């Protein structure tokens, strides 16, 4: 049974990460937020992150208060794997997976998300 983003937002960070991977594989799309300057960034004590959500609805749950002027941006999975992962790795950016208001979620390196989304074939 599929969960709504609101239900999913109550899950643990690890469960949200699993849900995010499932949804991204199924819909072949990831979602983030952008403003006039480009993609929004979140900063933890150590890392700069780009938040990613499993659906537009989930991303919109974040677009309130300071973020209310942000618009959702859909990223085709193929483009994310080909362009975003290498670019983010080069810039030392992390992914904040499915952050919710009270919790940034799993903060992880892009290549680790890539490994779960598109496991490399072993020859």
N, C-alpha and C positions, 0 to 999 in steps of 0.2 A: 504494500500500500504506500502511495507516495505522500510525503508530508508536505504541508504548506510551508513556505519560508518562515512564517511566524512560528509554527511548531518547531521547525528545524532550528530556529534561532535560540530555542531553549535548551538545545542539546549541549553536551560538553564540547570543548574545542576539538577534541579528537574525533568525536562523532560528526561534528560539522565538517571536518576535513574529509572524512569518508563520504559524507553526503555530497560535498562539493565535487569530489572526484567522480562519483557515480553520475551526477547530473551533467558534468562537463563531458563525460564520455557519451552519455545518451544524447545530449542536445548539440554536441560539438561546438559549444559556445561558452565563453567566460564573460563575466561582466565586471566592469569597474566604474568609477565615477570620474567625471572630468569637470573642470571649471574653465574659465577663460585662459588660464595659464597652462592647461594640459591636464594630465592625469593627477588626481589627488594623491598626496603622500601622507603617510602616517609615520610618526617617529617613536621608536621605543627608546630605552636608554642607550642601547647599542646600535640599533639598526634603523635604516630608512626603509620603509616598506611601501609597496603599492597594494592597496586592498583589492581583493578579487572575491566576487560572489558567484553563486551557482545560478542565479536567475536575476532578471531585471527587477522583479518584485522584491527580492532580498536586498539588492543594492539600494532600492528606493527607501527601504526601512531605515537606512543610514542617512539619507539625504534630508536631514532636519537640522534645526538650529543653525550652527555655523556653516553647515553643509547644504543648506536649503537651496542655494543657487546652483548646485551641481546638477549635471545631467548624466544619465546613464550612458555608458559606452559598451557596445557589444563587441567582443573580439572573437573572430572565428578561431576555433581550436588550432587549425593548421597554421594560421598566421601567428598565434601566440607561441606555438612550438618553434616556428622557424625564425621569427624576428624578435619577439619579446624576451624569450628565455636567454638567448645570447646577449641581447642588449642589457638586460637587467643584471646578468652575471658580470658583464664588463663594468657596469656602474656600481657594483656592490650593492644592488638593491635586493631586498627580500620580498617575499609575498606574505601578506597578512591574509590568511585564508578565512573567508566568511566571517569578518569581524561583526560583532553585534554591539549595541550601545555600551554594555558593561564589560566587554571582554574582546580584546583584539583577535582572539583566536590563535591558531597555530601560526607562528612566524617561522618561515622556512625558506631555504634557498630555492630559487626557481628550478634548478636542475632536478631537485628532489621531487617537486610537483610533476615535472616532465616525466620522470621515471615511472610515476604511478599512472600518468595519463597515456603515455606512449612507451610502454616497455620496449627497450631495444631488443631486436631479435638477436639471439646468440647464434653465431655461425658454427 
